[in-house]
Amino acid sequence: MTCPGKSTGIQRRNATVMTREQRRPKSMEMRQMPKASKQSASKVVDYGPAEDRSEEFDGYTTNLVSIRQHMDLAPLLKGLPGDSCQCPHWGYVFKGRLTVRYAGREEVIEAGDAFYMPPGHVPAAEAGSEFVQFSPSEELRVSEAAMARNMQQMQGT
């Protein structure tokens, strides 16, 4: 076996040598890496007790969340299978503490913890908590729609 580009004394006929740039798929040419921050997020929703700044990238949503007062999402998840969020989330807690209930157990995620919440969770967050989470956008939309409906019902609108 020989390394490409090394002379072996054997002549190759009709061989084409391509550079790395020539082999790169066209879809990767001069495309900037998607990114978001609290300042640059295109969607900002102020729920009162919480603020959610988000951006969608290639089918995934990044949420930068700040919790102003204790929140338990259990009442907002009613009507979803198991009355729980069915969207998986990956994330990191910068400040504060989240408590996540699953069927038969409860887990605590604190500042400095990276996390994975599989489907079937019911989260609560302490005031002052800040975290980032990454979620499949389509599954997140289903949970967000249910929470919006429940919020409207609770407010009587």
N, C-alpha and C positions, 0 to 999 in steps of 0.2 A: 504494500500500500504506500502511496506517495502523497505528499502534501500538495494541494493545489498551488500552482505558481512555481513549484520547484522543477528544475530541469532534470529530466530523467534520461535524456538522450533519445527519447521516442518522440517522433513528430506526431502531433494530433492534427488531423485534417478537419477543416470547417469548424474548429472549436471557437466559441465566443466567450470571452472573459468579460464579466460584468462587475462593475464596482458595487459597493454596498449601497450607494445612493440609487443606482439603477435597479437594484433588486428590491428596494423598499416599495411596498404597495403605494399606489397613488393616493389612497385615502389618508396616508400618514404625512403627506407632503405639507410642510409649513403650517401645520395646525397647532394652535396653542392649546396647552393643557387646560381643561376646564377647572375652575376653582371658584370658591365663594368664601366670604367672610361676613361678619355681622354688618359691616359697612357696605358690602357690595351685593348682598343677597337681593334678588329681584322681587321676591314675595315677602312681605312683612305683614303679619297678622297679630294684632294686639287683642288678646282675649280677656284682658283685665287682670286676672290672676297670673297669666303667663303671656310671654311674647315669643312668637315663632318666626324665625327668619329662615327662608328656605330657597333652595335652588335645585333644579333637576338636571341631571347629567346622564345621557344615554340610558334612560329607563330606571335610574335610581335617584332618589330624593335625599338631599342632605338637609337636615334640620338643625339649626343652631337655636337652642331653647333656653330661655331665662324664666325661672319660676319666681313670681313675686309673693305669692301666698300659697300655703299648703294646698295641694290638689290631689284628689283621688279620682281617677278616671272611671271607676266602677259604674257610676250612674250613667256616664256617657257611652259606655260600651254595651248597654242593654240592647238586646235584639240581634247581636252578632252571635255566631255559634259559641255556645258555652258562656255567653255574656262576657266574652273576652276578646282582646285584639288578636286577629288572625294573621297579622303582618309581621314578619321577622324584622328585627332591628339589630344593627351592630353599632357600637358607639363608645364614647368616652365621657366620663363625668369630670368636669373641671372644678366645680364647687358643689358642696352640699351632699345630699343623700337621696337616693331613690329606693323605694321598697316595691318589689315586684311579686305579686301573688300568682301562683299557678295552682292547678287542682292538687290539693294535698300538701303544698309547701309554700314557703315565703323566702325570698332572697333579698339581701340588702346590697346595693351598689353605692359606693362612696367615692368622694373626690380622689382622683388618681386611678380609678378602676376603669379598665376597658371592659365592655360587656357584649354579650349576644343574648337577645331575648327571642326565643323561638315562638312560633304561633301558640296562642292559648294563654297569654299573660294579661294581667290587670295591674298597671303601674300606678304608683302614687309618688309624689315628689314633695320634699320639704321646701319651705320658703327660702329663697336665696340660692337654690340649686341652679347650676348651669351645666349643660351637656350638649354634645353633638351626637346625632344619630344618622345612620345611613339605612335606607329602606328601599325595597323594590317599589317603584312608583305606583303601578297598577294596584297592588295589594294595599298600599297605604291609602289610596283614594277610597277604597271600599270602607276602611275603618274610619277615615275622616268624614265620609258622607253619613255614616251611622252616628258619629259623635255630633255632627252639625244638626241632624234631625232631633236627637235627644236634647241638645242644648235649646233648640227652639221650643220643644214641648215643655221643658222645665221653665222657660221664660214666658210661656203662655202665648207665643206668637204663631 
